[in-house]
Amino acid sequence: MNRRPGHTAWCAADHRCNLAEHRSDDIVISLPGHGRAVLTRVRGADGREYGEIRARIVLDADEYGARVQLRTALTDLRGLLSRAGQLTRRQSA
Ligand SMILES: [Zn+2]
């Protein structure tokens, strides 16, 4: 892949890469009728890299059902962050 000088190998090197950040192309997971998530690799101005996740979840029209869905999402996000963090510590040990 031919990248512009000064960018990382994975950087999209386009309008998304600015403000001293490098951003990859988005990786999209779409589950029609359920939701969509986008994962982007980012290198911040301080040189630290992270994965940025944005997601939309189709919520139930019923308020109670929607709250259960949101609670489930928060619980699973906590588990995801915990598992991903453990991988980082193992790799750097
Ligand atoms: Zn860049």
PDB file of the backbone (N, CA, C, O) and the ligand in Angstrom, with CONECT records:
HET     ZN  A 101       1
ATOM      1  N   MET A   1       0.838  -1.179   0.000  1.00  0.00           N
ATOM      2  CA  MET A   1       0.000   0.000   0.000  1.00  0.00           C
ATOM      3  C   MET A   1       0.882   1.241   0.000  1.00  0.00           C
ATOM      4  O   MET A   1       1.828   1.316   0.785  1.00  0.00           O
ATOM      5  N   ASN A   2       0.603   2.197  -0.843  1.00  0.00           N
ATOM      6  CA  ASN A   2       1.398   3.412  -0.955  1.00  0.00           C
ATOM      7  C   ASN A   2       0.778   4.509  -0.091  1.00  0.00           C
ATOM      8  O   ASN A   2      -0.300   5.010  -0.410  1.00  0.00           O
ATOM      9  N   ARG A   3       1.449   4.885   1.001  1.00  0.00           N
ATOM     10  CA  ARG A   3       0.911   5.874   1.937  1.00  0.00           C
ATOM     11  C   ARG A   3       1.690   7.170   1.858  1.00  0.00           C
ATOM     12  O   ARG A   3       2.854   7.195   1.458  1.00  0.00           O
ATOM     13  N   ARG A   4       1.022   8.251   2.249  1.00  0.00           N
ATOM     14  CA  ARG A   4       1.701   9.550   2.288  1.00  0.00           C
ATOM     15  C   ARG A   4       2.725   9.552   3.406  1.00  0.00           C
ATOM     16  O   ARG A   4       2.514   8.936   4.451  1.00  0.00           O
ATOM     17  N   PRO A   5       3.845  10.252   3.188  1.00  0.00           N
ATOM     18  CA  PRO A   5       4.866  10.328   4.246  1.00  0.00           C
ATOM     19  C   PRO A   5       4.285  10.954   5.518  1.00  0.00           C
ATOM     20  O   PRO A   5       3.446  11.852   5.448  1.00  0.00           O
ATOM     21  N   GLY A   6       4.732  10.481   6.657  1.00  0.00           N
ATOM     22  CA  GLY A   6       4.288  11.034   7.929  1.00  0.00           C
ATOM     23  C   GLY A   6       3.069  10.349   8.505  1.00  0.00           C
ATOM     24  O   GLY A   6       2.655  10.661   9.622  1.00  0.00           O
ATOM     25  N   HIS A   7       2.485   9.420   7.764  1.00  0.00           N
ATOM     26  CA  HIS A   7       1.314   8.694   8.251  1.00  0.00           C
ATOM     27  C   HIS A   7       1.715   7.266   8.622  1.00  0.00           C
ATOM     28  O   HIS A   7       2.738   6.760   8.161  1.00  0.00           O
ATOM     29  N   THR A   8       0.918   6.638   9.441  1.00  0.00           N
ATOM     30  CA  THR A   8       1.182   5.245   9.794  1.00  0.00           C
ATOM     31  C   THR A   8       0.828   4.356   8.600  1.00  0.00           C
ATOM     32  O   THR A   8       0.178   4.802   7.654  1.00  0.00           O
ATOM     33  N   ALA A   9       1.258   3.106   8.656  1.00  0.00           N
ATOM     34  CA  ALA A   9       0.968   2.168   7.564  1.00  0.00           C
ATOM     35  C   ALA A   9      -0.521   1.914   7.426  1.00  0.00           C
ATOM     36  O   ALA A   9      -0.999   1.623   6.330  1.00  0.00           O
ATOM     37  N   TRP A  10      -1.275   2.022   8.538  1.00  0.00           N
ATOM     38  CA  TRP A  10      -2.705   1.710   8.511  1.00  0.00           C
ATOM     39  C   TRP A  10      -3.585   2.963   8.387  1.00  0.00           C
ATOM     40  O   TRP A  10      -4.806   2.840   8.291  1.00  0.00           O
ATOM     41  N   CYS A  11      -3.001   4.140   8.386  1.00  0.00           N
ATOM     42  CA  CYS A  11      -3.773   5.386   8.358  1.00  0.00           C
ATOM     43  C   CYS A  11      -4.471   5.565   7.004  1.00  0.00           C
ATOM     44  O   CYS A  11      -3.895   5.280   5.954  1.00  0.00           O
ATOM     45  N   ALA A  12      -5.702   6.035   7.048  1.00  0.00           N
ATOM     46  CA  ALA A  12      -6.441   6.300   5.815  1.00  0.00           C
ATOM     47  C   ALA A  12      -5.863   7.493   5.061  1.00  0.00           C
ATOM     48  O   ALA A  12      -6.069   7.630   3.855  1.00  0.00           O
ATOM     49  N   ALA A  13      -5.132   8.362   5.780  1.00  0.00           N
ATOM     50  CA  ALA A  13      -4.459   9.525   5.185  1.00  0.00           C
ATOM     51  C   ALA A  13      -5.413  10.351   4.326  1.00  0.00           C
ATOM     52  O   ALA A  13      -5.088  10.719   3.196  1.00  0.00           O
ATOM     53  N   ASP A  14      -6.589  10.635   4.873  1.00  0.00           N
ATOM     54  CA  ASP A  14      -7.548  11.492   4.173  1.00  0.00           C
ATOM     55  C   ASP A  14      -8.125  12.508   5.161  1.00  0.00           C
ATOM     56  O   ASP A  14      -7.489  12.819   6.168  1.00  0.00           O
ATOM     57  N   HIS A  15      -9.322  13.026   4.884  1.00  0.00           N
ATOM     58  CA  HIS A  15      -9.909  14.066   5.734  1.00  0.00           C
ATOM     59  C   HIS A  15     -10.103  13.632   7.184  1.00  0.00           C
ATOM     60  O   HIS A  15     -10.206  14.479   8.072  1.00  0.00           O
ATOM     61  N   ARG A  16     -10.156  12.309   7.437  1.00  0.00           N
ATOM     62  CA  ARG A  16     -10.349  11.823   8.809  1.00  0.00           C
ATOM     63  C   ARG A  16      -9.079  11.974   9.637  1.00  0.00           C
ATOM     64  O   ARG A  16      -9.130  11.964  10.867  1.00  0.00           O
ATOM     65  N   CYS A  17      -7.938  12.113   8.960  1.00  0.00           N
ATOM     66  CA  CYS A  17      -6.648  12.193   9.626  1.00  0.00           C
ATOM     67  C   CYS A  17      -6.296  13.672   9.784  1.00  0.00           C
ATOM     68  O   CYS A  17      -5.827  14.319   8.849  1.00  0.00           O
ATOM     69  N   ASN A  18      -6.533  14.186  10.983  1.00  0.00           N
ATOM     70  CA  ASN A  18      -6.227  15.598  11.226  1.00  0.00           C
ATOM     71  C   ASN A  18      -6.091  15.830  12.719  1.00  0.00           C
ATOM     72  O   ASN A  18      -6.187  14.897  13.516  1.00  0.00           O
ATOM     73  N   LEU A  19      -5.870  17.072  13.084  1.00  0.00           N
ATOM     74  CA  LEU A  19      -5.740  17.447  14.493  1.00  0.00           C
ATOM     75  C   LEU A  19      -4.726  16.554  15.206  1.00  0.00           C
ATOM     76  O   LEU A  19      -4.928  16.162  16.356  1.00  0.00           O
ATOM     77  N   ALA A  20      -3.644  16.241  14.516  1.00  0.00           N
ATOM     78  CA  ALA A  20      -2.549  15.452  15.070  1.00  0.00           C
ATOM     79  C   ALA A  20      -2.928  14.007  15.345  1.00  0.00           C
ATOM     80  O   ALA A  20      -2.214  13.306  16.063  1.00  0.00           O
ATOM     81  N   GLU A  21      -4.048  13.550  14.782  1.00  0.00           N
ATOM     82  CA  GLU A  21      -4.446  12.154  14.924  1.00  0.00           C
ATOM     83  C   GLU A  21      -4.308  11.459  13.577  1.00  0.00           C
ATOM     84  O   GLU A  21      -4.461  12.073  12.521  1.00  0.00           O
ATOM     85  N   HIS A  22      -4.016  10.168  13.640  1.00  0.00           N
ATOM     86  CA  HIS A  22      -4.070   9.321  12.455  1.00  0.00           C
ATOM     87  C   HIS A  22      -5.238   8.370  12.658  1.00  0.00           C
ATOM     88  O   HIS A  22      -5.412   7.803  13.737  1.00  0.00           O
ATOM     89  N   ARG A  23      -6.042   8.200  11.603  1.00  0.00           N
ATOM     90  CA  ARG A  23      -7.238   7.356  11.717  1.00  0.00           C
ATOM     91  C   ARG A  23      -7.283   6.378  10.553  1.00  0.00           C
ATOM     92  O   ARG A  23      -7.023   6.745   9.407  1.00  0.00           O
ATOM     93  N   SER A  24      -7.614   5.140  10.856  1.00  0.00           N
ATOM     94  CA  SER A  24      -7.694   4.108   9.823  1.00  0.00           C
ATOM     95  C   SER A  24      -9.018   4.198   9.070  1.00  0.00           C
ATOM     96  O   SER A  24      -9.912   4.958   9.440  1.00  0.00           O
ATOM     97  N   ASP A  25      -9.119   3.414   8.018  1.00  0.00           N
ATOM     98  CA  ASP A  25     -10.426   3.219   7.393  1.00  0.00           C
ATOM     99  C   ASP A  25     -11.336   2.573   8.426  1.00  0.00           C
ATOM    100  O   ASP A  25     -10.867   1.833   9.291  1.00  0.00           O
ATOM    101  N   ASP A  26     -12.627   2.844   8.344  1.00  0.00           N
ATOM    102  CA  ASP A  26     -13.581   2.250   9.270  1.00  0.00           C
ATOM    103  C   ASP A  26     -13.814   0.778   8.928  1.00  0.00           C
ATOM    104  O   ASP A  26     -13.862   0.394   7.760  1.00  0.00           O
ATOM    105  N   ILE A  27     -13.955  -0.017   9.955  1.00  0.00           N
ATOM    106  CA  ILE A  27     -14.380  -1.408   9.793  1.00  0.00           C
ATOM    107  C   ILE A  27     -15.815  -1.450  10.304  1.00  0.00           C
ATOM    108  O   ILE A  27     -16.071  -1.149  11.470  1.00  0.00           O
ATOM    109  N   VAL A  28     -16.749  -1.824   9.436  1.00  0.00           N
ATOM    110  CA  VAL A  28     -18.166  -1.748   9.762  1.00  0.00           C
ATOM    111  C   VAL A  28     -18.758  -3.139   9.924  1.00  0.00           C
ATOM    112  O   VAL A  28     -18.557  -4.031   9.100  1.00  0.00           O
ATOM    113  N   ILE A  29     -19.491  -3.287  11.014  1.00  0.00           N
ATOM    114  CA  ILE A  29     -20.272  -4.504  11.239  1.00  0.00           C
ATOM    115  C   ILE A  29     -21.723  -4.075  11.253  1.00  0.00           C
ATOM    116  O   ILE A  29     -22.122  -3.245  12.070  1.00  0.00           O
ATOM    117  N   SER A  30     -22.517  -4.639  10.351  1.00  0.00           N
ATOM    118  CA  SER A  30     -23.919  -4.250  10.258  1.00  0.00           C
ATOM    119  C   SER A  30     -24.800  -5.476  10.397  1.00  0.00           C
ATOM    120  O   SER A  30     -24.630  -6.469   9.690  1.00  0.00           O
ATOM    121  N   LEU A  31     -25.746  -5.387  11.322  1.00  0.00           N
ATOM    122  CA  LEU A  31     -26.729  -6.443  11.490  1.00  0.00           C
ATOM    123  C   LEU A  31     -28.089  -5.816  11.217  1.00  0.00           C
ATOM    124  O   LEU A  31     -28.694  -5.231  12.115  1.00  0.00           O
ATOM    125  N   PRO A  32     -28.574  -5.933   9.977  1.00  0.00           N
ATOM    126  CA  PRO A  32     -29.836  -5.284   9.607  1.00  0.00           C
ATOM    127  C   PRO A  32     -30.960  -5.615  10.595  1.00  0.00           C
ATOM    128  O   PRO A  32     -31.199  -6.770  10.947  1.00  0.00           O
ATOM    129  N   GLY A  33     -31.626  -4.563  11.016  1.00  0.00           N
ATOM    130  CA  GLY A  33     -32.721  -4.721  11.961  1.00  0.00           C
ATOM    131  C   GLY A  33     -32.273  -4.718  13.416  1.00  0.00           C
ATOM    132  O   GLY A  33     -33.104  -4.615  14.317  1.00  0.00           O
ATOM    133  N   HIS A  34     -30.966  -4.829  13.655  1.00  0.00           N
ATOM    134  CA  HIS A  34     -30.450  -4.882  15.022  1.00  0.00           C
ATOM    135  C   HIS A  34     -29.514  -3.727  15.355  1.00  0.00           C
ATOM    136  O   HIS A  34     -29.568  -3.169  16.451  1.00  0.00           O
ATOM    137  N   GLY A  35     -28.654  -3.372  14.401  1.00  0.00           N
ATOM    138  CA  GLY A  35     -27.732  -2.282  14.683  1.00  0.00           C
ATOM    139  C   GLY A  35     -26.513  -2.311  13.797  1.00  0.00           C
ATOM    140  O   GLY A  35     -26.401  -3.093  12.854  1.00  0.00           O
ATOM    141  N   ARG A  36     -25.610  -1.425  14.144  1.00  0.00           N
ATOM    142  CA  ARG A  36     -24.409  -1.232  13.332  1.00  0.00           C
ATOM    143  C   ARG A  36     -23.300  -0.754  14.247  1.00  0.00           C
ATOM    144  O   ARG A  36     -23.536   0.051  15.148  1.00  0.00           O
ATOM    145  N   ALA A  37     -22.095  -1.242  14.022  1.00  0.00           N
ATOM    146  CA  ALA A  37     -20.943  -0.798  14.798  1.00  0.00           C
ATOM    147  C   ALA A  37     -19.790  -0.488  13.851  1.00  0.00           C
ATOM    148  O   ALA A  37     -19.622  -1.129  12.814  1.00  0.00           O
ATOM    149  N   VAL A  38     -19.009   0.504  14.231  1.00  0.00           N
ATOM    150  CA  VAL A  38     -17.863   0.936  13.429  1.00  0.00           C
ATOM    151  C   VAL A  38     -16.641   0.941  14.337  1.00  0.00           C
ATOM    152  O   VAL A  38     -16.653   1.537  15.414  1.00  0.00           O
ATOM    153  N   LEU A  39     -15.597   0.274  13.892  1.00  0.00           N
ATOM    154  CA  LEU A  39     -14.331   0.235  14.626  1.00  0.00           C
ATOM    155  C   LEU A  39     -13.285   0.990  13.817  1.00  0.00           C
ATOM    156  O   LEU A  39     -13.118   0.742  12.622  1.00  0.00           O
ATOM    157  N   THR A  40     -12.583   1.909  14.469  1.00  0.00           N
ATOM    158  CA  THR A  40     -11.536   2.703  13.820  1.00  0.00           C
ATOM    159  C   THR A  40     -10.290   2.671  14.686  1.00  0.00           C
ATOM    160  O   THR A  40     -10.360   2.865  15.899  1.00  0.00           O
ATOM    161  N   ARG A  41      -9.158   2.425  14.059  1.00  0.00           N
ATOM    162  CA  ARG A  41      -7.889   2.495  14.779  1.00  0.00           C
ATOM    163  C   ARG A  41      -7.409   3.936  14.757  1.00  0.00           C
ATOM    164  O   ARG A  41      -7.459   4.601  13.722  1.00  0.00           O
ATOM    165  N   VAL A  42      -6.942   4.416  15.909  1.00  0.00           N
ATOM    166  CA  VAL A  42      -6.549   5.824  16.038  1.00  0.00           C
ATOM    167  C   VAL A  42      -5.198   5.911  16.749  1.00  0.00           C
ATOM    168  O   VAL A  42      -4.947   5.193  17.716  1.00  0.00           O
ATOM    169  N   ARG A  43      -4.339   6.792  16.261  1.00  0.00           N
ATOM    170  CA  ARG A  43      -3.123   7.178  17.007  1.00  0.00           C
ATOM    171  C   ARG A  43      -3.298   8.627  17.386  1.00  0.00           C
ATOM    172  O   ARG A  43      -3.369   9.496  16.517  1.00  0.00           O
ATOM    173  N   GLY A  44      -3.370   8.897  18.677  1.00  0.00           N
ATOM    174  CA  GLY A  44      -3.588  10.244  19.172  1.00  0.00           C
ATOM    175  C   GLY A  44      -2.345  11.105  19.087  1.00  0.00           C
ATOM    176  O   GLY A  44      -1.262  10.631  18.744  1.00  0.00           O
ATOM    177  N   ALA A  45      -2.520  12.377  19.405  1.00  0.00           N
ATOM    178  CA  ALA A  45      -1.423  13.344  19.353  1.00  0.00           C
ATOM    179  C   ALA A  45      -0.291  12.955  20.299  1.00  0.00           C
ATOM    180  O   ALA A  45       0.864  13.314  20.070  1.00  0.00           O
ATOM    181  N   ASP A  46      -0.624  12.215  21.369  1.00  0.00           N
ATOM    182  CA  ASP A  46       0.401  11.800  22.332  1.00  0.00           C
ATOM    183  C   ASP A  46       1.109  10.509  21.909  1.00  0.00           C
ATOM    184  O   ASP A  46       1.968  10.011  22.637  1.00  0.00           O
ATOM    185  N   GLY A  47       0.760   9.969  20.749  1.00  0.00           N
ATOM    186  CA  GLY A  47       1.398   8.764  20.242  1.00  0.00           C
ATOM    187  C   GLY A  47       0.736   7.475  20.681  1.00  0.00           C
ATOM    188  O   GLY A  47       1.085   6.401  20.192  1.00  0.00           O
ATOM    189  N   ARG A  48      -0.219   7.568  21.601  1.00  0.00           N
ATOM    190  CA  ARG A  48      -0.915   6.379  22.093  1.00  0.00           C
ATOM    191  C   ARG A  48      -1.949   5.930  21.062  1.00  0.00           C
ATOM    192  O   ARG A  48      -2.637   6.754  20.460  1.00  0.00           O
ATOM    193  N   GLU A  49      -2.049   4.626  20.866  1.00  0.00           N
ATOM    194  CA  GLU A  49      -3.013   4.096  19.908  1.00  0.00           C
ATOM    195  C   GLU A  49      -4.179   3.454  20.641  1.00  0.00           C
ATOM    196  O   GLU A  49      -4.025   2.897  21.728  1.00  0.00           O
ATOM    197  N   TYR A  50      -5.335   3.545  20.026  1.00  0.00           N
ATOM    198  CA  TYR A  50      -6.515   2.921  20.600  1.00  0.00           C
ATOM    199  C   TYR A  50      -7.511   2.584  19.512  1.00  0.00           C
ATOM    200  O   TYR A  50      -7.431   3.090  18.393  1.00  0.00           O
ATOM    201  N   GLY A  51      -8.443   1.730  19.855  1.00  0.00           N
ATOM    202  CA  GLY A  51      -9.539   1.395  18.965  1.00  0.00           C
ATOM    203  C   GLY A  51     -10.747   2.198  19.388  1.00  0.00           C
ATOM    204  O   GLY A  51     -11.114   2.206  20.563  1.00  0.00           O
ATOM    205  N   GLU A  52     -11.362   2.868  18.446  1.00  0.00           N
ATOM    206  CA  GLU A  52     -12.547   3.673  18.734  1.00  0.00           C
ATOM    207  C   GLU A  52     -13.758   2.922  18.192  1.00  0.00           C
ATOM    208  O   GLU A  52     -13.774   2.523  17.028  1.00  0.00           O
ATOM    209  N   ILE A  53     -14.760   2.733  19.024  1.00  0.00           N
ATOM    210  CA  ILE A  53     -15.958   2.000  18.629  1.00  0.00           C
ATOM    211  C   ILE A  53     -17.168   2.925  18.721  1.00  0.00           C
ATOM    212  O   ILE A  53     -17.412   3.553  19.751  1.00  0.00           O
ATOM    213  N   ARG A  54     -17.910   2.995  17.641  1.00  0.00           N
ATOM    214  CA  ARG A  54     -19.178   3.720  17.637  1.00  0.00           C
ATOM    215  C   ARG A  54     -20.254   2.717  17.232  1.00  0.00           C
ATOM    216  O   ARG A  54     -20.068   1.937  16.298  1.00  0.00           O
ATOM    217  N   ALA A  55     -21.359   2.743  17.930  1.00  0.00           N
ATOM    218  CA  ALA A  55     -22.392   1.755  17.628  1.00  0.00           C
ATOM    219  C   ALA A  55     -23.784   2.362  17.750  1.00  0.00           C
ATOM    220  O   ALA A  55     -24.031   3.256  18.559  1.00  0.00           O
ATOM    221  N   ARG A  56     -24.672   1.851  16.926  1.00  0.00           N
ATOM    222  CA  ARG A  56     -26.090   2.180  17.019  1.00  0.00           C
ATOM    223  C   ARG A  56     -26.838   0.876  17.217  1.00  0.00           C
ATOM    224  O   ARG A  56     -26.639  -0.095  16.487  1.00  0.00           O
ATOM    225  N   ILE A  57     -27.686   0.877  18.201  1.00  0.00           N
ATOM    226  CA  ILE A  57     -28.469  -0.311  18.512  1.00  0.00           C
ATOM    227  C   ILE A  57     -29.938   0.045  18.320  1.00  0.00           C
ATOM    228  O   ILE A  57     -30.426   1.025  18.884  1.00  0.00           O
ATOM    229  N   VAL A  58     -30.632  -0.747  17.531  1.00  0.00           N
ATOM    230  CA  VAL A  58     -32.067  -0.505  17.340  1.00  0.00           C
ATOM    231  C   VAL A  58     -32.770  -0.874  18.642  1.00  0.00           C
ATOM    232  O   VAL A  58     -32.729  -2.020  19.089  1.00  0.00           O
ATOM    233  N   LEU A  59     -33.415   0.124  19.239  1.00  0.00           N
ATOM    234  CA  LEU A  59     -34.067  -0.094  20.533  1.00  0.00           C
ATOM    235  C   LEU A  59     -35.530  -0.452  20.364  1.00  0.00           C
ATOM    236  O   LEU A  59     -36.197  -0.019  19.425  1.00  0.00           O
ATOM    237  N   ASP A  60     -36.001  -1.243  21.286  1.00  0.00           N
ATOM    238  CA  ASP A  60     -37.399  -1.639  21.336  1.00  0.00           C
ATOM    239  C   ASP A  60     -38.272  -0.405  21.553  1.00  0.00           C
ATOM    240  O   ASP A  60     -37.861   0.523  22.251  1.00  0.00           O
ATOM    241  N   ALA A  61     -39.443  -0.380  20.978  1.00  0.00           N
ATOM    242  CA  ALA A  61     -40.370   0.746  21.149  1.00  0.00           C
ATOM    243  C   ALA A  61     -40.863   0.834  22.593  1.00  0.00           C
ATOM    244  O   ALA A  61     -41.221   1.909  23.074  1.00  0.00           O
ATOM    245  N   ASP A  62     -40.874  -0.277  23.254  1.00  0.00           N
ATOM    246  CA  ASP A  62     -41.290  -0.313  24.653  1.00  0.00           C
ATOM    247  C   ASP A  62     -40.150   0.205  25.542  1.00  0.00           C
ATOM    248  O   ASP A  62     -39.017  -0.258  25.418  1.00  0.00           O
ATOM    249  N   GLU A  63     -40.437   1.149  26.426  1.00  0.00           N
ATOM    250  CA  GLU A  63     -39.399   1.767  27.254  1.00  0.00           C
ATOM    251  C   GLU A  63     -38.652   0.753  28.115  1.00  0.00           C
ATOM    252  O   GLU A  63     -37.428   0.806  28.232  1.00  0.00           O
ATOM    253  N   TYR A  64     -39.391  -0.160  28.709  1.00  0.00           N
ATOM    254  CA  TYR A  64     -38.721  -1.159  29.542  1.00  0.00           C
ATOM    255  C   TYR A  64     -37.780  -2.004  28.693  1.00  0.00           C
ATOM    256  O   TYR A  64     -36.641  -2.260  29.081  1.00  0.00           O
ATOM    257  N   GLY A  65     -38.272  -2.439  27.521  1.00  0.00           N
ATOM    258  CA  GLY A  65     -37.437  -3.250  26.629  1.00  0.00           C
ATOM    259  C   GLY A  65     -36.192  -2.497  26.197  1.00  0.00           C
ATOM    260  O   GLY A  65     -35.103  -3.069  26.140  1.00  0.00           O
ATOM    261  N   ALA A  66     -36.350  -1.196  25.888  1.00  0.00           N
ATOM    262  CA  ALA A  66     -35.198  -0.383  25.479  1.00  0.00           C
ATOM    263  C   ALA A  66     -34.182  -0.286  26.610  1.00  0.00           C
ATOM    264  O   ALA A  66     -32.977  -0.369  26.373  1.00  0.00           O
ATOM    265  N   ARG A  67     -34.659  -0.111  27.828  1.00  0.00           N
ATOM    266  CA  ARG A  67     -33.732  -0.012  28.971  1.00  0.00           C
ATOM    267  C   ARG A  67     -33.002  -1.325  29.210  1.00  0.00           C
ATOM    268  O   ARG A  67     -31.823  -1.329  29.566  1.00  0.00           O
ATOM    269  N   VAL A  68     -33.694  -2.428  29.016  1.00  0.00           N
ATOM    270  CA  VAL A  68     -33.030  -3.731  29.154  1.00  0.00           C
ATOM    271  C   VAL A  68     -31.943  -3.865  28.094  1.00  0.00           C
ATOM    272  O   VAL A  68     -30.846  -4.343  28.381  1.00  0.00           O
ATOM    273  N   GLN A  69     -32.248  -3.445  26.877  1.00  0.00           N
ATOM    274  CA  GLN A  69     -31.240  -3.510  25.809  1.00  0.00           C
ATOM    275  C   GLN A  69     -30.024  -2.650  26.154  1.00  0.00           C
ATOM    276  O   GLN A  69     -28.884  -3.084  25.985  1.00  0.00           O
ATOM    277  N   LEU A  70     -30.268  -1.436  26.637  1.00  0.00           N
ATOM    278  CA  LEU A  70     -29.156  -0.547  26.975  1.00  0.00           C
ATOM    279  C   LEU A  70     -28.330  -1.103  28.132  1.00  0.00           C
ATOM    280  O   LEU A  70     -27.103  -1.009  28.127  1.00  0.00           O
ATOM    281  N   ARG A  71     -28.998  -1.673  29.107  1.00  0.00           N
ATOM    282  CA  ARG A  71     -28.279  -2.291  30.232  1.00  0.00           C
ATOM    283  C   ARG A  71     -27.426  -3.458  29.732  1.00  0.00           C
ATOM    284  O   ARG A  71     -26.283  -3.628  30.156  1.00  0.00           O
ATOM    285  N   THR A  72     -27.984  -4.248  28.841  1.00  0.00           N
ATOM    286  CA  THR A  72     -27.233  -5.369  28.269  1.00  0.00           C
ATOM    287  C   THR A  72     -26.021  -4.847  27.492  1.00  0.00           C
ATOM    288  O   THR A  72     -24.930  -5.410  27.584  1.00  0.00           O
ATOM    289  N   ALA A  73     -26.219  -3.765  26.727  1.00  0.00           N
ATOM    290  CA  ALA A  73     -25.108  -3.195  25.954  1.00  0.00           C
ATOM    291  C   ALA A  73     -24.008  -2.709  26.895  1.00  0.00           C
ATOM    292  O   ALA A  73     -22.830  -2.962  26.644  1.00  0.00           O
ATOM    293  N   LEU A  74     -24.370  -2.023  27.962  1.00  0.00           N
ATOM    294  CA  LEU A  74     -23.370  -1.528  28.906  1.00  0.00           C
ATOM    295  C   LEU A  74     -22.615  -2.673  29.570  1.00  0.00           C
ATOM    296  O   LEU A  74     -21.396  -2.610  29.732  1.00  0.00           O
ATOM    297  N   THR A  75     -23.334  -3.707  29.947  1.00  0.00           N
ATOM    298  CA  THR A  75     -22.692  -4.870  30.570  1.00  0.00           C
ATOM    299  C   THR A  75     -21.705  -5.510  29.605  1.00  0.00           C
ATOM    300  O   THR A  75     -20.580  -5.840  29.980  1.00  0.00           O
ATOM    301  N   ASP A  76     -22.132  -5.681  28.365  1.00  0.00           N
ATOM    302  CA  ASP A  76     -21.249  -6.317  27.384  1.00  0.00           C
ATOM    303  C   ASP A  76     -20.079  -5.410  27.011  1.00  0.00           C
ATOM    304  O   ASP A  76     -18.979  -5.898  26.752  1.00  0.00           O
ATOM    305  N   LEU A  77     -20.302  -4.106  26.980  1.00  0.00           N
ATOM    306  CA  LEU A  77     -19.193  -3.185  26.694  1.00  0.00           C
ATOM    307  C   LEU A  77     -18.159  -3.229  27.817  1.00  0.00           C
ATOM    308  O   LEU A  77     -16.956  -3.165  27.563  1.00  0.00           O
ATOM    309  N   ARG A  78     -18.625  -3.334  29.038  1.00  0.00           N
ATOM    310  CA  ARG A  78     -17.694  -3.458  30.173  1.00  0.00           C
ATOM    311  C   ARG A  78     -16.839  -4.710  29.996  1.00  0.00           C
ATOM    312  O   ARG A  78     -15.624  -4.669  30.191  1.00  0.00           O
ATOM    313  N   GLY A  79     -17.466  -5.809  29.630  1.00  0.00           N
ATOM    314  CA  GLY A  79     -16.725  -7.051  29.418  1.00  0.00           C
ATOM    315  C   GLY A  79     -15.751  -6.929  28.256  1.00  0.00           C
ATOM    316  O   GLY A  79     -14.620  -7.409  28.335  1.00  0.00           O
ATOM    317  N   LEU A  80     -16.191  -6.287  27.177  1.00  0.00           N
ATOM    318  CA  LEU A  80     -15.326  -6.094  26.013  1.00  0.00           C
ATOM    319  C   LEU A  80     -14.095  -5.275  26.384  1.00  0.00           C
ATOM    320  O   LEU A  80     -12.972  -5.655  26.053  1.00  0.00           O
ATOM    321  N   LEU A  81     -14.301  -4.156  27.069  1.00  0.00           N
ATOM    322  CA  LEU A  81     -13.171  -3.302  27.470  1.00  0.00           C
ATOM    323  C   LEU A  81     -12.223  -4.043  28.407  1.00  0.00           C
ATOM    324  O   LEU A  81     -11.004  -3.911  28.303  1.00  0.00           O
ATOM    325  N   SER A  82     -12.785  -4.813  29.309  1.00  0.00           N
ATOM    326  CA  SER A  82     -11.969  -5.569  30.250  1.00  0.00           C
ATOM    327  C   SER A  82     -11.131  -6.616  29.518  1.00  0.00           C
ATOM    328  O   SER A  82      -9.932  -6.739  29.768  1.00  0.00           O
ATOM    329  N   ARG A  83     -11.760  -7.366  28.617  1.00  0.00           N
ATOM    330  CA  ARG A  83     -11.028  -8.408  27.874  1.00  0.00           C
ATOM    331  C   ARG A  83      -9.951  -7.783  26.993  1.00  0.00           C
ATOM    332  O   ARG A  83      -8.827  -8.283  26.946  1.00  0.00           O
ATOM    333  N   ALA A  84     -10.278  -6.703  26.300  1.00  0.00           N
ATOM    334  CA  ALA A  84      -9.297  -6.047  25.425  1.00  0.00           C
ATOM    335  C   ALA A  84      -8.141  -5.484  26.250  1.00  0.00           C
ATOM    336  O   ALA A  84      -6.990  -5.548  25.820  1.00  0.00           O
ATOM    337  N   GLY A  85      -8.433  -4.934  27.428  1.00  0.00           N
ATOM    338  CA  GLY A  85      -7.388  -4.398  28.301  1.00  0.00           C
ATOM    339  C   GLY A  85      -6.467  -5.489  28.806  1.00  0.00           C
ATOM    340  O   GLY A  85      -5.259  -5.281  28.921  1.00  0.00           O
ATOM    341  N   GLN A  86      -7.027  -6.655  29.109  1.00  0.00           N
ATOM    342  CA  GLN A  86      -6.200  -7.770  29.571  1.00  0.00           C
ATOM    343  C   GLN A  86      -5.239  -8.214  28.482  1.00  0.00           C
ATOM    344  O   GLN A  86      -4.097  -8.571  28.771  1.00  0.00           O
ATOM    345  N   LEU A  87      -5.691  -8.195  27.229  1.00  0.00           N
ATOM    346  CA  LEU A  87      -4.820  -8.571  26.115  1.00  0.00           C
ATOM    347  C   LEU A  87      -3.651  -7.603  26.025  1.00  0.00           C
ATOM    348  O   LEU A  87      -2.521  -8.023  25.777  1.00  0.00           O
ATOM    349  N   THR A  88      -3.904  -6.307  26.224  1.00  0.00           N
ATOM    350  CA  THR A  88      -2.847  -5.303  26.159  1.00  0.00           C
ATOM    351  C   THR A  88      -1.792  -5.559  27.230  1.00  0.00           C
ATOM    352  O   THR A  88      -0.596  -5.507  26.946  1.00  0.00           O
ATOM    353  N   ARG A  89      -2.222  -5.832  28.444  1.00  0.00           N
ATOM    354  CA  ARG A  89      -1.283  -6.067  29.538  1.00  0.00           C
ATOM    355  C   ARG A  89      -0.443  -7.320  29.283  1.00  0.00           C
ATOM    356  O   ARG A  89       0.755  -7.334  29.564  1.00  0.00           O
ATOM    357  N   ARG A  90      -1.081  -8.386  28.745  1.00  0.00           N
ATOM    358  CA  ARG A  90      -0.332  -9.600  28.456  1.00  0.00           C
ATOM    359  C   ARG A  90       0.719  -9.356  27.397  1.00  0.00           C
ATOM    360  O   ARG A  90       1.836  -9.865  27.497  1.00  0.00           O
ATOM    361  N   GLN A  91       0.369  -8.572  26.369  1.00  0.00           N
ATOM    362  CA  GLN A  91       1.306  -8.343  25.285  1.00  0.00           C
ATOM    363  C   GLN A  91       2.494  -7.503  25.732  1.00  0.00           C
ATOM    364  O   GLN A  91       3.604  -7.685  25.232  1.00  0.00           O
ATOM    365  N   SER A  92       2.270  -6.567  26.687  1.00  0.00           N
ATOM    366  CA  SER A  92       3.351  -5.689  27.096  1.00  0.00           C
ATOM    367  C   SER A  92       4.190  -6.286  28.232  1.00  0.00           C
ATOM    368  O   SER A  92       5.249  -5.758  28.570  1.00  0.00           O
ATOM    369  N   ALA A  93       3.711  -7.387  28.816  1.00  0.00           N
ATOM    370  CA  ALA A  93       4.447  -8.005  29.936  1.00  0.00           C
ATOM    371  C   ALA A  93       5.672  -8.754  29.454  1.00  0.00           C
ATOM    372  O   ALA A  93       6.401  -9.330  30.262  1.00  0.00           O
TER     373      ALA A  93
HETATM  374 ZN    ZN A 101      -2.478   9.905   9.106  1.00  0.00          ZN2+
END
